[in-house]
Amino acid sequence: MTEYRLALTGDALITRPLSTIVDDDLAALRGLVGSADFAFTNLEFIAAKPPFVPSARWNGLHVYAPATVLDELKDFGFNLFSLAHNHTMDYSSGGLLQTLQALGERGMVTAGAGPTLTQARRPRYLDRNGYRASIMAACSTGATQTIAGDPDGVAEGRPGLSGLRYSTEYELVPPQFAALSEIDEALGTATGTRQAEALSIVLDATMSKSRRSRRFLNARFVEGTTTAVHTHPSKLDVDDICRWIRDARKQADLVVVSVHCHEGARGQYNADNVADFALEAARTFIDAGADVFAGHGPHQLAGMEMYKGRPIFHSLGNFAFMVETVETVPDEFLQAAGLPPRSTASDFQDEREGAERGAKGFSAASVFWESVVPVCDFTGGRVTSIELWPIVLMLGPSRARRGVPVMASKDEGRRILERFAGLAQPFGTRVALGEKDGRSIGHVVL
C-alpha cells in the first residue's frame, strides 16, 4: 500500500496565468499534480517588484514574472519548490529578497536561495498526510558569480544561491599539449599566467599534480594519454550539501535534492547528455541519504537511472516555458542584439527566437517543448512504483499560448516516452510503455 506519492517536474518558467486557460489536457495535468502528496517544481523566474535593478551579468535573458504566478503554481498543486537556478540573481540581491518575501507571504516551501549561504543550503520541510518531506536545491550554472555567502562576524552575509561549483580539465595527448604550449609562449599569454601564479592570484587546488599541466586562456590543460574533457564537482560544495542531506535524513520521511545544471558532457550546453561532475554529485547525494534526485536546467529531457534503488532524474526538462512573454529586457541586452533605441522585449524575442512563426532558438526544436512528469509511490521509505506521464508545452503559432503545459496525446506521448527510454538505456534503466486513461504512460522497471 502506497504511503505517500511524489510528483516531479522540471523548470517552471512561467510568466502568464494558467488558471484562465480552459483546456481538458491542462485540467488533466492539474489533476495529476494535485493527486500527489508532495509535488515539486523549479521556479525559474524572479518575482521582483518594479522598479528593480537588473544585474549586468549576461544570462541569455533576465527572467522576471509578477508574484501572482506563484499563486498559479501553488493552486496547480505544487508544494515543494527550488529557487536555485541561473536566473536567481537576474535582478540582483534586491530582486531575490523580494522574491523570497513573496514566497514567505504565501507559505511556500522553497529551498536553494537565501540571504546567506546557510539559509540557501539548508533543507526546508513540509508535513502532509502524516508524512514529512524535505527539499534541498543547488545550481551549478553561474554558481561562482551567484553563490550566497555567510557572515563572518565583520562582513554581512551575501544573498544568493546554493552553489554547486565545478572545475574543468582538458586532457591532450603529448603532440597536442606541446603545440598548445608553443602557442601559449608565442602569444605571450604564458608570461601573464606565470606572473599571476607567482603573485598567488590563481589558486587552483584541483589542478592535476601527477602530470604536466598548463593554464592557457584561463583554462586548465594536462598532458595525458587521450583527448578528453573532465569535470569535477567542488568538494567543498558537495561536502556542505551532503552535511545538510544527512541532517534532513534524520528529520524527514522523504528527502528530495534538486540541482539546476545547464552543463552537459564535453563542454556541451543545453544538451541531453550529463556532465561528469553532475553525475558524480547526484550519486554522492544519494549516498548521503537522498531518496530522489531531481535534475533540470538544459530545458530538455536527459536520462535517468536507478542508483542503489533510488531514482536519479538527470534532467526533467521544462514544465512551463513561457520564455517569449518575459515583459522586460535590460537595455544592454537590446544593444547586444543589435536592436535600435527604444526597442521592446518583443523585438528582442523576434531576434532571439524568431517572429511569430519563428524557426530559430528554442522555438526551432521540439525537444525543448516536451517532457515527462514522474509520479513516484513510496512504501516503507522505498520507491515502489514510478509512472512517467508525457507532457507537451504548446508550441503553436502564438506567443500568447506557447509554453503552456498539457498532457500529451497518446501518439505524442508514445514518441516522448520512446525517446526518454533511449536516454535512460545507457544508465541501465528500462522503461516499459503502456496505456492508461487513454494516454501513453511509462513505467520504470524497478
N, C-alpha and C positions, 0 to 999 in steps of 0.2 A: 504493500500500500504506500502510495506516494505521501511523504510527509510535507514537502514543500517544493514549489516549482519556481524556476528561474528562467526568464526570457532575456535574451541579449540582442542588442543592436549595435551598429557602428556609429558613424558620425551623424549627428543631428544638426546640420547646417540649415537652420530654419529661420526665415525672415518674414513669413506671412502666416496668417491663421490657417489651421486645419479644420477648426470647428465649423467654419462657414461652408465647407465643401460637402455636397451631397453626392455620395458615391458608394455603392454597395461593397466594392472591393476595399475601399478605405475603411468602411464600417467593420468589415470582417477582420482587417488587420488590427483595428482598435480593440475588437473583442479578444483577439489572440493575446495581445499585450496585457490587456486587463485581466485575463484569466490566470496570470502568474501571480504568485505571492510577492515575488521580487522581480522588478523589470529595470534593466539598465540601458542607458544611452550616454553618448558623449556630447556635451553641449559645446559645439564648435562655433561659438559666437560670443561676443561680449555685449552685455546689456547695459551699456553706459548711458548716462543722462546728458543730453546736449545742454550747453556746449561742452564738448570733450576734446582732449588733446591727443591727436594721433601720434603714435611712435614713428620715428624716422626710419625704422628698420623695414627694409623691403621684404615683403612676405607674400608676394603674388597678388594679394588682395587683403585689405583690412575688413574684417567681418563684424559688422555692427547689426544688432537687431533690437527692437523695442522689448522692454521687460515683459510685455504681455505674452510673448511667445513662450516664456517659461510656464505660464498658466496653461498654454496649449499642450505642452508636453506632459505636465502634471495631470491634466484632465484626460490625456490619452491613456494614462495608466502607468507611466514611468514613475519610479520612486527611488532609484539609485542613479546618481549622475557623476560624470567626470567633468572637471574643468581644466584638465591638463592637456593642452594642445598648442600648436604653433601660433595660434591667434590669441592666446591668453593675454598677452601684453600689447595687443594691437593699439589699444588706447591708453597705454602707459599704466602706472600704478593706480591712478585715479579711476580709470575705467574698470580695472579688475576689482578694486574695493567697492565700487558702486554695484558691480555685478554680484559680488558676494553678499552685499546688503540686500539686494533684491531677492536672492535665493533664500537668505535667512528669514526675511519677512514672510516668505511662502512656506517655510518649514521644510525645504527641500534638502535631502541628504546628499551632500556634494563633497567630493574629495579631489585632491590633486593640485589645488592652488590655495594660497592664503597670504596673510600679511607677513608671515615668517616661514622659514623652511620647515620648522617643526609642524606648524599648522597645515602646511601643504602636504607634508609626508603622512601625517598620522591617519589612521583609519577612522571612518565615520560609520555609525551604526543605525540600523533600522529594525525595529521589533514589529513583527506582523504574525498574526495567527499562531502565537505561541512559539515562534522561532525568531532567531536573531541573525541578521546578515550584516556583514561589514564590507565596505568598499574602500579600496586604495587605488590611486591613479598616479601615473607619471607620464612624461613626454621626453622623447629623445631629440626631436627635430627642433633646432634652435635653442636647445637647453642651455648651452654655455652662456647665451646672452640673456636668458629669461628665468633662470633658476632663482628661487627665493633665497633669502639669507636670514640667519638667526642673529639676534643682538648679542653683543659680546661684553656688555657692561658699560661700554662707552658709545659705540655706534649703535644706532637703532636697527631693528630688523628691516629686511628689504622684501616688499611684496613680490610675489612671483609664483612659479610653479614648482612642482616636484620633478626635478630633472633626472633623466637617465642619460648621462653623457657617455660618449664612446670615443675610442681612438681608431684611426685608420692607418694601416701599414701596407705599403706597396712592395711586393717581392719581385725582384728582377733576376734573371739568370746573369752570370758574370759579364758576357759581352754587352748586355743592355745596361747593367749597372756602370760599367766602365764608360759607355757612351754618355750616360746621364752625368757622370762625374765630370767628363770633359766639357760638356755643355755648360754645366754649373760654373766651372772655373773660367771658361771663355766669356761668359756673360758678366762675370764679376759678382754674381749673386752669392757665391760661396764665401767671399770675404765678409759680406754683411752677416751671413749666418754665423760664421766663426766669431765675429765681434759680439753678436748678441749672446751667443753661448758663453763667451768669456765674461760677460757682464751679468750672467745669470738671468737674462731676460727670458730665455727659452728654458723652461723647466719641463722635462718630459720623462717621467719615471717609467712610462710604458715602452719606451724605445728598446728594441731588442739589443741585448748586451753581448750575445754569444756569436754575432756575425757582423760583418761590415755593414755600416748604416750611414745614411746621409739625409739631411734635411734639405729639400730643394723646393723653392717657392712655397714654403710653409707646409709642405707635405713630407711624410716620412717614407724613405725608401730603404730597403735592405737587400743585400745580395743573398741569393738562395738558389734552389735547385729547380724552380719553376717560376712562371709569371702568374701572379695572383694578387687579389686584393683581400686583405684580412682586416676584420673589425673586431674590437674587443670592448665590452661594456666597462664603464668605470667601476673599479672595485669599491671605491668609496661610496658611490651611489647605490650599488647593488647591496652592499652590506647594510647600509642605512635603511633601505626599503625592506630588506629581509628582517631587520630588527622589529619593524612595525608589523610585518606579516606574522611573526611569531607571537607578538603581543595580541593581535586580533584572533589568532588561533585559540588562545586561551579564553577569549571573551565572546566568541560568536559561534553559531552553528555552521554558517556559510561564510567563506572568505573569498571575495572576488577581487582580482587585481587587474587593472586596466592599463594599457600602455598605448600612447599615440606615437606612431613611428612611420614617417614617410619614406625612410631609407630602405632600399632593397639590397640584394646581393650585388657585388662587384660595382658599387657606386651608382646603381640604378636608383631611380626616384619615381614614386607613384607606380610601382610595378607590382606584379602578383607573386613575386618571389620574396624570400625572407633573408635579411641581413644576418651574418654570423652572430653579431653582438646581440641582436634581438632574440634569436633562437636560444642563445646561451642564457640570457637574462630570464626569458619565460620559463625555462626548465628549472633554473635556480629558484625562482619564486614558488614554483610548485614544490620543490624540495623543502622550502622553508615553511610550507604549510598552506599555501593557497589551494582552494578547491577548483577554481576556474580561472583561466587567463583569457581576458577579452581584449584582443588587439584591434587597432583601427589606425587610420592615417592615410594610406595610399589611395583612398577613395574608390577602391575596388577590392574584391574578394582575394584573399590568399588562402593557402592550405590550412588544414587543421591536423592535430594529432592527439592521440590519447597517450599521455605520458604518466606512467605509474597509476593508471586508472582514472586520471583526471584530464578534462579537455583543455587543450590549448588552441584557441582560435587566433591564428596569426593576424588576420585582418577580416573584419566583418563588413568592410566597405562602408557604404553610405546607408543611413536610414532615411534622412531627408537631405536634399541637395538643392536648396533654393539659392544657389550661388549667384545667379544672374539678377536677383532683385535686391541685392545689397544697395542701400539708398545713398551712401556717401563714400567717396573715394578721395584720399588725400591729394592735394594739388600736385605734389611731386610725382605721384603715380601717373596722373594725367599727362604731365610733361614727359615722363619716361616713355609713355606710349606714343609720343609724337603728336598729341592732340592739341588743337588750338586753344587759346584762352577762353574761359567761360564754358568749357566742355562739361558735360554732366556724367553721372555714374553710368547712365545707359549708353552714352558714347563710348565710355571705357569698355563696357561689356561688348559692344559691337566690335571693337578692336581685339578684345581678348578671346571672345567666344564666337564671333561672327554675328551677322544680323539675325533677324527674327527666325529665319530658317538656316541658322548657322551651320557651318561644316568645318569648324576647327576648334581647338581647345578640348575641354571636356565634352562639349556637345557633339563632337565628331565620333565618339567611341561609346558603344552601348555598355561596355563593361563598367563604366562609372555610374550607370543608371539601373543597376540590378544588384541584388544581394540575397542573403538568406537570414532568417530570424531563427536562431536555435532556441528551442524550449527544452530545458533540462529538468528532469524529475530526480529528486533525491530521496533516498530512504536509508536510515542508519548512517547518515553522514557521507554516503557514497552516491555517485550519479548512477541511476539505474536505467535511464532512457534519455535519448537525445533525438528530438524531432527537428527537422530542418524545413522551415516554411519559406519558399521563394517569394520575393517581392520585386516589384519594378517601381522605378521612380519616373513618373510621367515625363516623357521626352517628346512632347508634341511640338507643334509649331509656335506656341505662345509661351513667352516667358512667364506670364501670369499663372500658368499651370505647371510649368516644368518643376521637377524636383519633388513633387508630392508623392509619398509612398502609398502603394496599394498592393494587395495580394495579387500575385501573378496568375494568369490563366493557366489552365492545365498544360498547354503546349509550351508556353513561355517558361513555366515552372520546371518542366522536364529538361529543357535546354539548360537552364541555370544550374540545376542540380547535377546534370552530367558534367558541366564544366567544373563545378565545385568538387565533385568526386575525383576528377582528374587532378585537381590541385592537391587534394588530400592523399592521393595514392602514394606519392614519394615518401610520405611520412608513415606509411604502413597502415593508414586508416581506410577502412572500406565503408562506403555509403550505399545502402540499399534504397532503391527507388520504388515508390508505391503511389497509391492514391488515397485520398481521404476528403470527404465532403466535396467531391467533385473537383479536387485540385491535386496537383502533383505534390508529393511530400517525400522527404528523405529521412532515413533512419541511420544514425551512426551505429555500425555494428560493434557492440561492446564485447 
